């Protein structure tokens, strides 16, 4: 597939797109770091859910910043990002969340460079996602999880990796992820209605269409969460729902193996570093994740009342039977 690279016609035009709901101080830090990038950003496009709790005037001094609004009822993980992509005409679109802060001034440069790579069979990179580093105060188990999902070595993933990597072949994260516009439009963008996981669904479509997914370990953002057991359960319930809703992507692709490998590796590191007391938390948290995931996969057999207790996205279910 001899698609042109993003650099064939000179320096690419790059926009950053940030969906925002209830931002904290990290959004200001993110915007400040975007101004310092070695590779300049053409526009920063913010899609704000609801106007309440938002001081638009505090961002007026930021060059090339534009803000668009939508209601909470209109928000969808896929459709909202498609809407934002429609405001951009750039060669490269970098989607970020409002709590992901670039570690240095070369994030944009390195993501763009990752999109210039090709797979072993000359597959063009359609997607390039950044490494997520744990924030200060990140708990030990979550820190290990970050290192597992975002190792220090970059790689290119293609359809040839499915037998070895399974579902990890499709792994990408819109916490910080760059997309080639030409391929994005050719593939029809994100799925319009999804509980979340729009990034992996798109990456899977790209891989199955003959493109590659690039992991850029040298493009780094600070991003982590200390989730409670209930939050872990709900997040993985929604993950299971997203996979059940898209069998064309996930059916027949092994996924549980990655979770088991993560638990084993984390347990080994806890033992090796003398953090034995954290093993019960690892077991309980892993159990919550697995139970949530399995229930989410079988959500069609659950009563609506139970689904609403399990999900982390109750608004998603308002328009469903």
C-alpha positions, 0 to 999 in steps of 0.5 A: 500500500504505497500511500504517501507519508505525511511529510511527502509534501513538506511540513504537515499542518497539525491540530490538537483536539481536546474534549472537555467536561469538568477540567482542573488545573491540568488543562491549563498546564496542557495548553501551556505545554502545547505553546512550547512545542518544537513542532508548532500546532496550527490550532487547538480545538476544544469541544466543551460539554456544557458551559457551566463551570467554565471561564472562557475568558481565561484562555483568550490569550492562547493563540489559535485556540477555538472553543465549541460547545455541546450539551451533555446529552449530545456528548458521545465518545465517538461522535463528539470526536468526529464533530471536532475532526470536522472543525479541523482541516489539518494533515494530522489531528492529535486527540488528547484528554484535558488531564494529559500533560505533555512531559516535554516540548517534543511531544507533537514532533515525536507523534508526527514522526511516528506517523511517518513510519511503516510496518514490515510490509510497508503498511502506512501508520494510520495512528500513533499514540503516546506513552502515558507516565504515572503522575506524582502520587500515583499508587504503586499498582497503577504505576506498574499497570502504566509501565505494562501498557506503555513500555519504554520501547516503541513499536509498529503493530500490524495484522501480522501481530495478531497471533502474538499480541491478540487484542493488544494489536489494536491498543491505542489511547485517545488520552494522546493519539495522533491520526492522519487525516487522509486515512481517517476520512478514508476509514470513516472516522470513529464509530458514531455511537459507543460507550467508549473505546472508540480509539481501539475500534478505529485502530482495529479498523485501520489494522484490518484495512492494511494500515499500521498502529504506531506506539511512540514511547518517546512521545510522553504525557503525564496521565494516571488515575487512582481508581477505586475498586468500584470505578475499576469494575465500572470501567471494565464493565463498559469495556466489555459492553464496547466489545460486545457491541462490536463483534466485527472488531473483537470477536475471535481476538483473544483478550483475557490473556493480556489481563492475566499476564498483567496480574502475574507480572505485577504480582511478581514485581510486588514480591520482588520489591517487598511490597507484599501488603499490596497483593490483596489489593491487586487480587481484589482490584483484578477480580473487580476488573474481570467481573466487570468485564465479563458482565459487560460482555453479557450485558444483553442478558442483564436487566436495565436496572442492574446495567445502570448500577454497573456502568460508568456511563449512565447517559449512554443507556438513555436512548437504549431499550 
